[in-house]
Amino acid sequence: MIQTSAVAEPIRSKAKARSGFSDFLADNIVATGLRPRKSLIFFALSWIFFFSILFVLPTPPGMSPAAKATLAVVVWACLTWIGEVVPVGITGLQIPMLLLLTGAVQGGQGALGRAASGFTASAAFICLAAFIMAAIIQVATLDRRIALGLLHAAKVKTVNGLIWIMFVVNLVLALIVPGANPRAALQLPIISGFNKLLGDTPREVAARKAIVIQTMVYGSLIAGMCILTAHLPNLIVVGLLESQLKIKVTYFQWFVMQAPYLGMFVLTQVWVMLYFRTRNIRFAGGPQEIERQYKALPTMSRSEWLIVGAFAATALLWMTEGVHKMPSEMAAVIGVTLLYLPGLFGFTWKAVQDRTIWGTYVLLAGALSLSAAMSSSGLGKFLADLISPIAVGHPWWVILLIMMVGTHIIRIGMLSGVAAISLFAPILVALAPRLGLHPVAFTMLVADTDTFAYILPTQLTTAVIAYSSGTFSMWDYAKVGVVSTCIAIGYGVLVMAHWYAYLGVPVWDPNAPWPF
């Protein structure tokens, strides 16, 4: 008995040690706000697929070793992003490392620069400068002042009136707050305050759902489509067009091409209004609540006026790039320089850097590097060759429908729009010539529809933020979202494709010259 106990004791100790280490990992993962099982499973899967593609999968005919290595990095990145395995900023740094170590980017002189090309791309400079300017505006609380000012001026009284004015707020915020996620987070307390003014009748409960979904998700993303710096996938597409097609899309040109998307909000609003039956639902004391919050704001200081002036000067440089020929990225850096004239404001750099989303910037740079590697290694061309038989031979509008529907099916399992566009955009650029379509129009139309992944809240971080309000269920979101996604697809084919053609970029003419 003593011997048995002596033998069993080490076994129990080892089991306890194993349990203790697993608990240690799980507790730390929970402390970061993630789910241990999901994170660990996707961590294992990402590296299993990475090494399997590199060392087990035979190289398919027509695929170069560099393309195969790039595929391993792409699959690793997608699984890492989907599973939220590590912070996104860390993946942005890991991507150039893996591209070099695997041979996806050939070594030699300048190899690191080629692997990390996204960090020097103009889109990355625009993004970083915009993030710093947005952080200064947030420190000064100008973003909240602007939102409350617009609501106060509108004297909102009804649910539909709130949704419309919040779309205007979204559009204004898109000019100063890069990224749909921070815009949604900013709106959450304002929307929550309005929802508290509604009662508990079935129609008022439904109205709360309509406000959150239409304002924080649909409105934020649709407004972001029109402003180059307002949505990270916009910058990925622009960076790819510049690096692969040598086509420079300026801030103003992007707005001109994408402005009709604003009309899509009318259609989603009609649908949401009909589905949730929000017509003529009034707030109890809505204007008084906004009046109270607005009056609680301190008087606008001289520093705040100077910040507004510096940002307005930057926006003017962006909008008039076609006149002065100064690249958007240089205009952005000039804007930051103006904001940091000595004595302009009393905020510390720490206050600004704490609000600058550095991780998202590094993610964008890494994603741009990955997209460039997909093109330079030939992986985009190889995947385009695989996909083209599905769509080739059909009219242009059928091809768009096939690609858009396929994109939304793939997107059901992906949270990150940045990840999706990093994967899709290089394939779309390479696929366009095989389908006889214009590469810019085709890439933008299909990439744009990815933004409107409205079927599940888990497809978009903005939707996750909205879902955190507890206002609606997954089923509520899915029922209204399927039709909204169909609206987006139809809008792309019936409206945006013809708008591009009017501007001189018809998707059905692959040889149309760039008109700008």
C-alpha positions as CSV (number, residue, x, y, z in Angstrom):
1,M,0.0,0.0,0.0
2,I,2.8,2.3,0.8
3,Q,4.6,1.6,-2.5
4,T,1.4,2.1,-4.4
5,S,0.8,5.5,-2.7
6,A,4.4,6.4,-3.4
7,V,4.0,5.6,-7.1
8,A,0.7,7.4,-7.3
9,E,1.9,10.6,-5.7
10,P,4.2,11.7,-8.6
11,I,1.4,10.9,-11.0
12,R,-1.0,13.1,-9.1
13,S,1.7,15.8,-8.9
14,K,2.2,15.7,-12.6
15,A,-1.5,15.9,-13.3
16,K,-1.8,18.8,-10.9
17,A,1.1,20.6,-12.7
18,R,-0.4,20.1,-16.0
19,S,-3.7,21.3,-14.7
20,G,-2.0,24.3,-13.1
21,F,-0.3,25.3,-16.3
22,S,-3.4,25.0,-18.4
23,D,-5.3,27.1,-15.8
24,F,-2.5,29.6,-16.0
25,L,-2.8,30.0,-19.7
26,A,-6.6,30.1,-19.5
27,D,-6.7,32.7,-16.8
28,N,-4.3,34.9,-18.8
29,I,-6.3,34.6,-22.0
30,V,-9.5,35.5,-20.1
31,A,-7.7,38.5,-18.6
32,T,-7.2,39.8,-22.1
33,G,-10.9,39.6,-22.9
34,L,-10.7,36.5,-25.1
35,R,-12.0,32.9,-24.9
36,P,-9.3,30.4,-24.0
37,R,-10.7,27.4,-26.0
38,K,-11.1,29.5,-29.2
39,S,-7.7,31.2,-28.9
40,L,-5.8,28.0,-28.3
41,I,-7.6,26.0,-31.0
42,F,-7.0,28.7,-33.6
43,F,-3.4,29.1,-32.4
44,A,-2.7,25.4,-33.0
45,L,-4.6,25.4,-36.3
46,S,-2.8,28.4,-37.6
47,W,0.7,26.8,-37.2
48,I,-0.5,23.3,-38.2
49,F,-1.7,24.7,-41.5
50,F,1.3,26.9,-41.9
51,F,3.8,24.1,-41.6
52,S,1.6,21.6,-43.5
53,I,1.4,23.9,-46.5
54,L,5.2,24.6,-46.3
55,F,6.5,21.1,-45.8
56,V,3.7,18.5,-46.4
57,L,1.5,19.9,-49.3
58,P,3.0,19.1,-52.7
59,T,3.6,22.2,-54.8
60,P,0.6,22.3,-57.2
61,P,1.5,22.6,-60.9
62,G,1.9,26.2,-61.9
63,M,2.6,27.5,-58.4
64,S,6.0,28.8,-57.6
65,P,7.8,28.0,-54.3
66,A,7.5,31.7,-53.4
67,A,3.7,31.6,-54.0
68,K,3.4,28.4,-51.9
69,A,5.3,30.1,-49.1
70,T,3.0,33.2,-49.4
71,L,0.0,30.9,-49.2
72,A,1.2,29.5,-45.9
73,V,1.6,33.0,-44.5
74,V,-1.9,34.0,-45.8
75,V,-3.6,31.0,-44.3
76,W,-1.7,31.5,-41.0
77,A,-2.7,35.2,-40.9
78,C,-6.4,34.5,-41.7
79,L,-6.7,31.8,-38.9
80,T,-4.8,34.1,-36.5
81,W,-7.1,37.0,-37.3
82,I,-10.3,34.9,-37.2
83,G,-9.3,33.3,-33.9
84,E,-8.0,36.5,-32.3
85,V,-5.0,34.5,-31.3
86,V,-2.6,37.4,-30.7
87,P,-3.1,41.2,-30.8
88,V,-3.6,42.4,-34.4
89,G,-0.6,44.8,-34.2
90,I,1.7,41.8,-33.4
91,T,0.5,40.0,-36.5
92,G,1.4,43.1,-38.5
93,L,5.0,42.7,-37.3
94,Q,5.0,38.9,-37.8
95,I,3.9,39.0,-41.4
96,P,7.2,40.5,-42.8
97,M,9.2,38.1,-40.7
98,L,7.3,35.1,-42.0
99,L,7.5,36.3,-45.6
100,L,11.3,36.5,-45.2
101,L,11.8,33.2,-43.3
102,T,9.7,31.2,-45.7
103,G,11.2,32.5,-48.9
104,A,7.9,34.2,-49.9
105,V,10.1,37.2,-50.4
106,Q,13.6,36.4,-51.7
107,G,16.5,37.3,-49.5
108,G,19.5,39.5,-50.4
109,Q,19.9,43.2,-50.4
110,G,16.8,45.2,-49.6
111,A,14.9,42.0,-48.6
112,L,13.4,43.4,-45.4
113,G,12.2,46.5,-47.3
114,R,10.4,44.3,-49.8
115,A,8.9,42.1,-47.1
116,A,7.7,45.1,-45.1
117,S,6.7,47.2,-48.1
118,G,3.4,48.0,-46.5
119,F,5.1,50.0,-43.8
120,T,6.4,52.5,-46.3
121,A,3.2,52.6,-48.5
122,S,1.5,55.9,-48.9
123,A,-1.7,54.4,-47.5
124,A,0.1,53.6,-44.2
125,F,1.4,57.2,-43.9
126,I,-2.1,58.6,-44.5
127,C,-3.5,56.1,-41.9
128,L,-0.9,57.0,-39.2
129,A,-1.3,60.7,-39.6
130,A,-5.1,60.4,-39.6
131,F,-4.9,58.3,-36.4
132,I,-2.8,60.9,-34.6
133,M,-5.1,63.7,-35.7
134,A,-8.1,61.7,-34.5
135,A,-6.4,61.1,-31.2
136,I,-5.9,64.9,-30.7
137,I,-9.6,65.5,-31.6
138,Q,-10.6,62.9,-29.0
139,V,-8.4,64.3,-26.3
140,A,-10.1,67.7,-26.9
141,T,-13.5,65.9,-26.9
142,L,-14.3,67.6,-30.2
143,D,-15.8,64.4,-31.5
144,R,-18.5,64.3,-28.8
145,R,-19.0,68.1,-29.1
146,I,-19.7,67.7,-32.9
147,A,-22.1,64.8,-32.4
148,L,-24.1,66.5,-29.7
149,G,-24.0,69.8,-31.6
150,L,-25.6,68.2,-34.6
151,L,-28.2,66.4,-32.5
152,H,-29.0,69.6,-30.6
153,A,-29.5,71.5,-33.9
154,A,-31.8,68.9,-35.3
155,K,-34.2,68.8,-32.3
156,V,-34.7,65.1,-32.6
157,K,-38.1,63.9,-31.5
158,T,-38.8,60.6,-33.3
159,V,-36.9,57.3,-33.8
160,N,-36.6,57.8,-37.5
161,G,-35.5,61.4,-37.0
162,L,-32.7,60.2,-34.7
163,I,-31.6,57.6,-37.2
164,W,-31.4,60.2,-40.0
165,I,-29.5,62.7,-38.0
166,M,-27.1,60.1,-36.6
167,F,-26.3,59.2,-40.2
168,V,-25.2,62.9,-40.7
169,V,-23.2,62.5,-37.5
170,N,-21.6,59.4,-38.9
171,L,-20.7,61.2,-42.1
172,V,-19.1,64.1,-40.2
173,L,-17.3,61.8,-37.8
174,A,-16.0,59.8,-40.8
175,L,-14.0,62.9,-41.8
176,I,-12.2,63.1,-38.4
177,V,-12.3,59.6,-36.9
178,P,-10.6,57.0,-39.0
179,G,-12.1,53.5,-38.6
180,A,-15.7,52.5,-38.2
181,N,-14.9,50.8,-34.9
182,P,-14.0,53.9,-32.9
183,R,-17.0,55.8,-34.5
184,A,-19.3,53.0,-33.3
185,A,-17.8,53.1,-29.8
186,L,-18.2,56.9,-29.7
187,Q,-21.9,56.6,-30.6
188,L,-22.7,53.8,-28.1
189,P,-23.2,56.0,-25.0
190,I,-25.2,58.6,-27.0
191,I,-27.5,55.9,-28.5
192,S,-27.8,54.2,-25.1
193,G,-29.0,57.4,-23.7
194,F,-31.7,57.8,-26.3
195,N,-32.8,54.2,-25.9
196,K,-33.4,54.8,-22.2
197,L,-36.1,57.3,-23.2
198,L,-38.2,54.6,-24.9
199,G,-40.7,52.5,-23.1
200,D,-41.1,48.7,-23.0
201,T,-43.9,48.2,-25.5
202,P,-43.2,45.8,-28.3
203,R,-42.9,48.6,-30.8
204,E,-40.5,50.6,-28.6
205,V,-38.4,47.5,-28.0
206,A,-38.2,46.9,-31.8
207,A,-37.3,50.6,-32.2
208,R,-34.3,50.2,-30.0
209,K,-33.0,47.4,-32.2
210,A,-33.6,49.5,-35.3
211,I,-31.6,52.5,-33.8
212,V,-28.6,50.4,-32.8
213,I,-28.4,48.3,-36.0
214,Q,-29.1,51.1,-38.5
215,T,-27.0,53.7,-36.8
216,M,-24.0,52.0,-35.3
217,V,-23.5,49.3,-38.0
218,Y,-25.1,50.2,-41.3
219,G,-24.7,54.0,-41.0
220,S,-21.2,53.9,-39.7
221,L,-20.0,51.6,-42.5
222,I,-21.9,53.3,-45.4
223,A,-20.6,56.7,-44.3
224,G,-17.1,55.2,-44.1
225,M,-17.2,54.0,-47.7
226,C,-17.1,57.5,-49.0
227,I,-14.1,58.9,-47.0
228,L,-10.8,57.3,-47.9
229,T,-9.4,57.5,-44.3
230,A,-12.6,56.4,-42.6
231,H,-12.3,52.7,-43.3
232,L,-9.1,50.6,-43.4
233,P,-10.1,48.4,-46.3
234,N,-10.4,51.6,-48.4
235,L,-6.7,52.2,-47.8
236,I,-5.7,48.6,-48.6
237,V,-7.5,48.8,-52.0
238,V,-5.9,52.1,-52.8
239,G,-2.5,50.9,-51.8
240,L,-2.9,47.8,-54.0
241,L,-4.1,49.7,-57.0
242,E,-1.1,52.0,-56.7
243,S,1.5,49.3,-56.2
244,Q,0.1,46.8,-58.8
245,L,-1.6,48.9,-61.5
246,K,0.3,52.2,-60.9
247,I,-3.0,54.0,-60.5
248,K,-3.0,56.7,-57.9
249,V,-6.5,57.3,-56.4
250,T,-6.5,60.6,-54.5
251,Y,-8.7,61.5,-51.5
252,F,-11.0,63.6,-53.6
253,Q,-11.2,61.0,-56.4
254,W,-12.2,58.3,-53.9
255,F,-15.0,60.5,-52.6
256,V,-16.3,61.2,-56.1
257,M,-16.2,57.5,-57.0
258,Q,-17.9,56.3,-53.8
259,A,-20.3,59.2,-52.9
260,P,-23.4,57.4,-54.4
261,Y,-23.1,54.8,-51.6
262,L,-24.7,57.4,-49.4
263,G,-27.9,56.6,-51.3
264,M,-27.8,53.0,-50.1
265,F,-28.5,54.3,-46.6
266,V,-32.0,55.4,-47.8
267,L,-32.8,51.9,-48.9
268,T,-31.5,50.2,-45.7
269,Q,-33.5,52.8,-43.7
270,V,-36.7,52.0,-45.6
271,W,-36.2,48.3,-45.0
272,V,-35.2,48.7,-41.3
273,M,-38.2,51.0,-40.8
274,L,-40.6,48.6,-42.3
275,Y,-39.2,45.5,-40.6
276,F,-39.1,47.0,-37.1
277,R,-42.2,49.3,-37.6
278,T,-40.5,52.4,-36.3
279,R,-42.7,55.0,-38.1
280,N,-44.1,57.7,-35.8
281,I,-42.5,56.4,-32.6
282,R,-41.6,59.4,-30.5
283,F,-39.1,59.9,-27.7
284,A,-40.3,61.1,-24.3
285,G,-38.1,64.1,-23.5
286,G,-35.7,63.5,-26.4
287,P,-34.9,67.2,-27.1
288,Q,-34.6,68.0,-23.4
289,E,-32.1,65.2,-22.9
290,I,-29.9,66.4,-25.8
291,E,-30.3,70.0,-24.4
292,R,-29.1,68.8,-21.0
293,Q,-26.0,67.0,-22.5
294,Y,-25.2,69.8,-24.9
295,K,-25.4,72.5,-22.1
296,A,-23.1,70.4,-19.9
297,L,-20.3,70.8,-22.5
298,P,-17.7,73.4,-21.5
299,T,-17.3,76.5,-23.7
300,M,-15.2,75.8,-26.8
301,S,-11.6,77.0,-26.1
302,R,-9.2,78.8,-28.3
303,S,-7.1,75.7,-28.6
304,E,-10.1,73.7,-29.8
305,W,-10.8,76.3,-32.5
306,L,-7.1,76.2,-33.6
307,I,-7.3,72.4,-33.8
308,V,-10.4,72.6,-36.0
309,G,-8.6,75.1,-38.2
310,A,-5.5,72.9,-38.6
311,F,-7.7,69.9,-39.4
312,A,-9.8,72.0,-41.9
313,A,-6.5,73.0,-43.6
314,T,-5.5,69.4,-43.9
315,A,-8.9,68.4,-45.3
316,L,-8.6,71.2,-47.8
317,L,-5.2,69.9,-49.0
318,W,-6.7,66.4,-49.4
319,M,-9.7,67.6,-51.3
320,T,-7.6,69.8,-53.7
321,E,-4.8,67.3,-54.4
322,G,-5.6,67.4,-58.1
323,V,-4.8,71.2,-58.1
324,H,-1.6,71.4,-56.0
325,K,-0.3,67.9,-56.8
326,M,0.8,67.3,-53.2
327,P,0.4,63.6,-52.3
328,S,-2.3,62.9,-49.7
329,E,0.3,61.3,-47.4
330,M,2.4,64.5,-47.4
331,A,-0.7,66.6,-46.7
332,A,-1.5,64.4,-43.8
333,V,2.0,64.8,-42.3
334,I,1.7,68.6,-42.8
335,G,-1.6,68.5,-40.8
336,V,0.1,66.7,-37.9
337,T,2.9,69.3,-38.1
338,L,0.4,72.1,-37.9
339,L,-1.3,70.5,-34.9
340,Y,2.1,70.3,-33.1
341,L,3.1,74.0,-33.4
342,P,4.5,74.9,-30.0
343,G,1.9,76.3,-27.6
344,L,-1.1,75.3,-29.8
345,F,-2.6,73.2,-27.1
346,G,-1.7,71.9,-23.6
347,F,-2.2,68.2,-24.1
348,T,0.7,65.9,-23.4
349,W,2.1,63.5,-26.0
350,K,1.2,60.6,-23.7
351,A,-2.5,61.7,-23.7
352,V,-2.4,61.6,-27.5
353,Q,-0.4,58.4,-28.0
354,D,-2.7,56.6,-25.5
355,R,-5.6,57.3,-27.9
356,T,-3.7,56.6,-31.1
357,I,-4.6,53.1,-32.3
358,W,-1.0,52.0,-33.0
359,G,-2.0,48.3,-33.2
360,T,-4.4,48.9,-36.1
361,Y,-1.8,51.0,-37.9
362,V,0.7,48.1,-37.7
363,L,-2.0,45.7,-38.7
364,L,-2.7,47.8,-41.8
365,A,1.0,47.9,-42.7
366,G,1.3,44.2,-42.3
367,A,-1.8,43.6,-44.4
368,L,-0.5,45.8,-47.1
369,S,2.8,43.9,-47.1
370,L,0.9,40.6,-47.4
371,S,-1.2,41.9,-50.3
372,A,2.0,43.0,-52.1
373,A,3.6,39.6,-51.5
374,M,0.5,37.8,-52.9
375,S,1.0,39.8,-56.1
376,S,4.8,39.7,-56.4
377,S,5.0,35.9,-55.7
378,G,2.3,35.1,-58.2
379,L,-0.1,33.7,-55.6
380,G,-2.8,36.1,-56.6
381,K,-2.5,35.1,-60.3
382,F,-2.5,31.4,-59.3
383,L,-5.7,31.7,-57.2
384,A,-7.3,33.8,-60.0
385,D,-6.6,31.0,-62.4
386,L,-8.4,28.6,-60.1
387,I,-11.5,30.9,-59.6
388,S,-11.9,32.2,-63.2
389,P,-13.6,29.0,-64.6
390,I,-16.5,29.6,-62.3
391,A,-17.2,33.0,-63.7
392,V,-15.7,33.1,-67.2
393,G,-18.1,33.3,-70.1
394,H,-20.9,35.0,-68.2
395,P,-22.2,38.7,-68.7
396,W,-20.4,41.2,-66.5
397,W,-23.3,41.6,-64.1
398,V,-23.6,37.8,-63.6
399,I,-19.9,37.7,-62.8
400,L,-20.3,40.4,-60.3
401,L,-23.2,38.6,-58.6
402,I,-21.2,35.3,-58.5
403,M,-18.2,37.1,-56.9
404,M,-20.2,39.2,-54.5
405,V,-22.3,36.2,-53.2
406,G,-19.1,34.1,-53.0
407,T,-17.5,36.9,-51.0
408,H,-20.3,37.0,-48.5
409,I,-20.3,33.2,-48.1
410,I,-16.6,33.3,-47.2
411,R,-17.1,36.3,-44.9
412,I,-19.5,34.4,-42.7
413,G,-16.5,32.9,-40.9
414,M,-14.3,36.0,-40.8
415,L,-14.4,38.9,-38.3
416,S,-11.8,41.1,-39.8
417,G,-12.6,43.2,-42.9
418,V,-8.9,44.0,-43.1
419,A,-8.1,40.3,-43.3
420,A,-10.8,39.7,-45.9
421,I,-9.7,42.5,-48.2
422,S,-6.0,41.6,-47.8
423,L,-6.9,38.1,-49.1
424,F,-9.5,39.1,-51.8
425,A,-8.1,42.3,-53.3
426,P,-4.9,40.8,-54.9
427,I,-6.9,38.0,-56.3
428,L,-9.5,40.4,-57.8
429,V,-6.8,42.5,-59.5
430,A,-5.3,39.4,-61.1
431,L,-8.8,37.9,-61.9
432,A,-10.1,41.0,-63.8
433,P,-8.1,40.5,-67.1
434,R,-9.2,36.8,-67.3
435,L,-12.8,37.8,-67.0
436,G,-12.5,40.7,-69.5
437,L,-13.3,43.3,-66.9
438,H,-11.8,46.6,-65.8
439,P,-9.4,45.8,-62.9
440,V,-10.2,49.0,-60.9
441,A,-14.0,48.9,-61.2
442,F,-14.1,45.1,-60.7
443,T,-11.8,45.2,-57.7
444,M,-13.6,48.1,-56.0
445,L,-17.1,46.7,-56.6
446,V,-16.4,43.3,-55.2
447,A,-14.2,44.6,-52.4
448,D,-16.8,47.2,-51.4
449,T,-19.5,44.5,-50.9
450,D,-17.3,42.9,-48.4
451,T,-17.8,45.9,-46.1
452,F,-21.6,45.2,-46.0
453,A,-21.3,41.7,-44.4
454,Y,-24.5,42.1,-42.4
455,I,-25.5,38.5,-41.9
456,L,-24.0,37.8,-38.5
457,P,-22.7,40.3,-35.9
458,T,-19.4,38.3,-35.6
459,Q,-18.5,39.4,-39.2
460,L,-17.8,43.0,-38.3
461,T,-16.2,44.5,-35.2
462,T,-18.7,47.4,-35.4
463,A,-21.5,44.9,-35.1
464,V,-19.8,43.3,-32.2
465,I,-19.7,46.7,-30.4
466,A,-23.4,47.2,-31.2
467,Y,-24.3,43.7,-30.0
468,S,-22.5,44.5,-26.7
469,S,-25.4,46.9,-26.0
470,G,-27.7,43.9,-25.4
471,T,-30.4,45.5,-27.5
472,F,-30.8,42.8,-30.1
473,S,-30.2,39.1,-30.5
474,M,-28.2,37.2,-33.2
475,W,-31.5,36.1,-34.7
476,D,-32.8,39.7,-34.9
477,Y,-29.6,40.8,-36.6
478,A,-29.6,37.9,-39.1
479,K,-33.2,38.3,-40.1
480,V,-32.9,42.0,-41.0
481,G,-29.3,41.5,-42.2
482,V,-29.9,39.0,-45.0
483,V,-32.1,41.5,-46.8
484,S,-29.7,44.3,-46.1
485,T,-26.9,42.3,-47.6
486,C,-29.0,41.7,-50.7
487,I,-29.7,45.4,-50.9
488,A,-25.9,46.0,-50.9
489,I,-25.2,43.5,-53.6
490,G,-28.0,44.9,-55.8
491,Y,-26.9,48.4,-55.2
492,G,-23.3,47.5,-56.3
493,V,-24.5,46.0,-59.6
494,L,-27.4,48.3,-60.5
495,V,-26.1,51.7,-59.2
496,M,-22.3,51.7,-58.5
497,A,-21.3,49.8,-61.6
498,H,-23.1,52.3,-63.8
499,W,-21.8,55.3,-61.8
500,Y,-18.2,54.1,-62.4
501,A,-19.1,53.8,-66.1
502,Y,-20.4,57.4,-66.1
503,L,-17.1,58.5,-64.6
504,G,-15.2,56.7,-67.4
505,V,-14.4,53.4,-65.6
506,P,-16.9,50.9,-67.0
507,V,-16.5,47.5,-65.4
508,W,-17.3,45.8,-68.7
509,D,-14.5,47.5,-70.7
510,P,-11.0,46.2,-69.6
511,N,-9.2,48.7,-71.8
512,A,-10.9,51.9,-70.6
513,P,-8.1,54.4,-69.6
514,W,-8.0,55.8,-66.1
515,P,-10.0,59.0,-66.5
516,F,-8.6,61.1,-63.7
